[in-house]
Amino acid sequence: MANITETIPNDTEIDAMVSPKNRRSAEIIERKRQVKRRLDEYLEQAELRRSIGDDDFF
């Protein structure tokens, strides 16, 4: 059975893979960058919460 996952490429990968040919393409690329930034921020906050929560038990 195949496992299919979709990943969000980082900024360097996006620049290397895509050079926007029109305004819509540029908007799509910017949207992907915004999503990646928000995801990174969310994961950092979750990791911080987890580490703070672990310290409360000791």
MIDOSE-1310 file (N, C-alpha, C; in nm, 2 decimals, decimal comma, always signed):
residues 58
mani	+0,08/-0,12/+0,00/+0,00/+0,00/+0,00/+0,09/+0,12/+0,00; +0,06/+0,22/-0,08/+0,14/+0,34/-0,09/+0,10/+0,44/+0,01; +0,19/+0,51/+0,06/+0,17/+0,62/+0,16/+0,19/+0,75/+0,09; +0,09/+0,83/+0,07/+0,10/+0,96/+0,00/+0,09/+1,07/+0,10
teti	+0,19/+1,15/+0,09/+0,20/+1,27/+0,18/+0,23/+1,39/+0,10; +0,18/+1,51/+0,14/+0,20/+1,63/+0,07/+0,29/+1,72/+0,16; +0,39/+1,77/+0,11/+0,48/+1,86/+0,19/+0,48/+2,00/+0,14; +0,50/+2,09/+0,22/+0,51/+2,23/+0,18/+0,66/+2,26/+0,16
pndt	+0,70/+2,29/+0,04/+0,85/+2,32/+0,02/+0,89/+2,45/+0,09; +1,02/+2,46/+0,12/+1,07/+2,58/+0,18/+1,09/+2,69/+0,08; +1,12/+2,81/+0,12/+1,14/+2,92/+0,03/+1,24/+2,90/-0,08; +1,35/+2,84/-0,05/+1,45/+2,81/-0,15/+1,41/+2,71/-0,25
eida	+1,34/+2,61/-0,21/+1,28/+2,51/-0,31/+1,18/+2,58/-0,40; +1,10/+2,66/-0,34/+0,99/+2,73/-0,42/+1,06/+2,82/-0,53; +1,16/+2,89/-0,49/+1,23/+2,98/-0,58/+1,30/+2,90/-0,69; +1,36/+2,78/-0,66/+1,43/+2,70/-0,75/+1,33/+2,63/-0,85
mvsp	+1,21/+2,59/-0,80/+1,12/+2,52/-0,88/+1,03/+2,61/-0,97; +1,00/+2,72/-0,92/+0,90/+2,80/-0,99/+0,95/+2,95/-1,01; +0,93/+2,99/-1,13/+0,95/+3,14/-1,15/+0,81/+3,18/-1,20; +0,75/+3,27/-1,13/+0,61/+3,30/-1,16/+0,60/+3,37/-1,30
knrr	+0,51/+3,32/-1,38/+0,49/+3,37/-1,51/+0,38/+3,47/-1,52; +0,30/+3,47/-1,42/+0,19/+3,57/-1,42/+0,16/+3,61/-1,27; +0,07/+3,70/-1,26/+0,03/+3,75/-1,12/-0,03/+3,64/-1,04; -0,11/+3,56/-1,10/-0,18/+3,45/-1,02/-0,07/+3,35/-0,97
saei	+0,03/+3,31/-1,05/+0,13/+3,22/-1,00/+0,21/+3,28/-0,89; +0,24/+3,41/-0,89/+0,31/+3,48/-0,79/+0,23/+3,48/-0,66; +0,09/+3,50/-0,67/+0,01/+3,50/-0,55/+0,00/+3,36/-0,49; +0,00/+3,25/-0,57/+0,00/+3,12/-0,52/+0,13/+3,09/-0,44
ierk	+0,24/+3,13/-0,50/+0,37/+3,11/-0,43/+0,38/+3,19/-0,30; +0,33/+3,31/-0,30/+0,33/+3,39/-0,17/+0,23/+3,32/-0,07; +0,12/+3,27/-0,11/+0,03/+3,20/-0,02/+0,10/+3,08/+0,04; +0,17/+3,00/-0,04/+0,25/+2,88/+0,02/+0,35/+2,93/+0,12
rqvk	+0,42/+3,04/+0,09/+0,51/+3,09/+0,19/+0,45/+3,13/+0,32; +0,33/+3,20/+0,31/+0,26/+3,24/+0,43/+0,21/+3,12/+0,51; +0,16/+3,02/+0,44/+0,12/+2,89/+0,51/+0,24/+2,83/+0,58; +0,35/+2,82/+0,52/+0,47/+2,76/+0,58/+0,51/+2,84/+0,70
rrld	+0,52/+2,97/+0,69/+0,55/+3,05/+0,80/+0,46/+3,03/+0,92; +0,33/+3,03/+0,90/+0,23/+3,00/+1,00/+0,25/+2,87/+1,07; +0,28/+2,77/+0,98/+0,30/+2,63/+1,03/+0,42/+2,63/+1,12; +0,53/+2,69/+1,07/+0,65/+2,69/+1,15/+0,63/+2,76/+1,29
eyle	+0,56/+2,87/+1,29/+0,53/+2,94/+1,41/+0,45/+2,85/+1,50; +0,35/+2,79/+1,45/+0,26/+2,70/+1,53/+0,34/+2,59/+1,59; +0,43/+2,53/+1,51/+0,50/+2,41/+1,56/+0,60/+2,46/+1,67; +0,66/+2,58/+1,66/+0,75/+2,63/+1,76/+0,67/+2,66/+1,89
qael	+0,55/+2,71/+1,88/+0,47/+2,74/+2,00/+0,43/+2,61/+2,07; +0,40/+2,51/+1,99/+0,36/+2,38/+2,04/+0,47/+2,32/+2,12; +0,59/+2,33/+2,06/+0,71/+2,27/+2,12/+0,74/+2,34/+2,25; +0,73/+2,48/+2,25/+0,75/+2,55/+2,37/+0,65/+2,52/+2,48
rrsi	+0,52/+2,51/+2,44/+0,42/+2,47/+2,54/+0,45/+2,33/+2,60; +0,49/+2,24/+2,51/+0,52/+2,10/+2,55/+0,64/+2,10/+2,65; +0,74/+2,18/+2,62/+0,86/+2,18/+2,71/+0,82/+2,25/+2,84; +0,74/+2,35/+2,84/+0,70/+2,42/+2,96/+0,61/+2,32/+3,04
gddd	+0,52/+2,25/+2,98/+0,44/+2,15/+3,05/+0,51/+2,04/+3,11; +0,62/+2,00/+3,05/+0,70/+1,89/+3,10/+0,77/+1,94/+3,23; +0,82/+2,06/+3,23/+0,89/+2,12/+3,35/+0,80/+2,13/+3,47; +0,66/+2,14/+3,45/+0,57/+2,16/+3,56/+0,56/+2,03/+3,64
ff	+0,59/+1,92/+3,58/+0,58/+1,79/+3,65/+0,70/+1,76/+3,75; +0,81/+1,83/+3,73/+0,93/+1,80/+3,81/+0,94/+1,89/+3,93
